[in-house]
Amino acid sequence: MRSGQAVRIAYEVLSVDEGRQVASGTVDGRDADLFGLQDRFAASVAEALAADPRQAVPRPTAPGGLDSAASQESYLQAIGSLQ
């Protein structure tokens, strides 16, 4: 949401497997400091998920690995459904 120079980002993180909300929050800032707002947003989400924002988030692995033909096909189908 934006009002004048003020910007508010509201977010919800959902667990599809569990069918529930696992985290939510808001981050407020000014449009003149969008990169700082982005950093605070990322830190807020990481904190809400009880993660250390300085640590890399592990990549999920699919059966057969991320480089398998089935994994790539699933990715292309997902991208196609977004268009």
C-alpha positions as CSV (number, residue, x, y, z in Angstrom):
1,M,0.0,0.0,0.0
2,R,1.2,3.5,-0.7
3,S,0.1,6.8,0.7
4,G,2.1,9.8,-0.4
5,Q,5.8,8.9,0.3
6,A,4.8,6.2,2.8
7,V,4.9,2.5,1.7
8,R,3.6,-0.5,3.6
9,I,4.3,-4.1,2.6
10,A,1.9,-6.6,4.2
11,Y,2.7,-10.3,3.7
12,E,1.5,-13.8,4.6
13,V,3.5,-17.0,4.3
14,L,1.4,-20.1,3.9
15,S,2.1,-23.8,4.3
16,V,0.4,-25.5,1.4
17,D,1.1,-28.9,2.9
18,E,-0.5,-28.0,6.2
19,G,-3.1,-25.7,4.8
20,R,-2.4,-22.9,7.3
21,Q,-0.7,-19.5,7.7
22,V,2.8,-19.9,9.2
23,A,3.8,-16.2,9.3
24,S,2.6,-12.7,8.6
25,G,3.7,-9.2,9.1
26,T,4.0,-5.7,7.8
27,V,7.0,-3.5,7.0
28,D,6.7,0.3,6.7
29,G,9.1,2.7,5.0
30,R,9.4,5.6,2.5
31,D,9.5,5.4,-1.2
32,A,12.8,7.2,-1.3
33,D,14.4,4.2,0.5
34,L,13.1,1.2,-1.5
35,F,16.3,-0.8,-1.2
36,G,16.3,-0.3,2.6
37,L,12.6,-1.3,2.6
38,Q,13.4,-4.4,0.6
39,D,16.1,-5.4,3.1
40,R,13.8,-4.8,6.1
41,F,11.1,-6.9,4.3
42,A,13.5,-9.8,3.7
43,A,14.7,-9.7,7.3
44,S,11.1,-9.5,8.6
45,V,10.1,-12.6,6.6
46,A,13.2,-14.5,7.7
47,E,12.6,-13.6,11.4
48,A,9.0,-14.6,11.1
49,L,10.1,-18.0,9.8
50,A,12.7,-18.2,12.7
51,A,15.5,-18.2,10.2
52,D,18.8,-16.3,10.4
53,P,18.7,-13.8,7.6
54,R,22.4,-14.1,7.1
55,Q,22.3,-17.7,6.3
56,A,21.5,-19.0,2.8
57,V,18.1,-20.7,2.4
58,P,18.7,-24.3,1.2
59,R,17.3,-25.1,-2.2
60,P,14.6,-27.9,-2.2
61,T,15.5,-31.0,-4.0
62,A,13.2,-32.9,-6.2
63,P,13.3,-36.7,-6.8
64,G,16.1,-37.2,-9.3
65,G,17.6,-33.8,-8.5
66,L,16.9,-30.3,-9.7
67,D,18.6,-31.0,-13.0
68,S,16.4,-34.0,-13.9
69,A,14.3,-33.9,-17.1
70,A,11.1,-34.3,-15.0
71,S,12.1,-31.4,-12.7
72,Q,12.7,-29.2,-15.7
73,E,9.4,-30.2,-17.3
74,S,7.5,-29.4,-14.1
75,Y,9.2,-26.0,-14.0
76,L,8.2,-25.2,-17.6
77,Q,4.6,-26.3,-17.0
78,A,4.4,-24.1,-13.9
79,I,5.8,-21.1,-15.8
80,G,3.4,-21.7,-18.6
81,S,0.4,-21.7,-16.2
82,L,1.4,-18.3,-14.9
83,Q,1.2,-16.7,-18.3
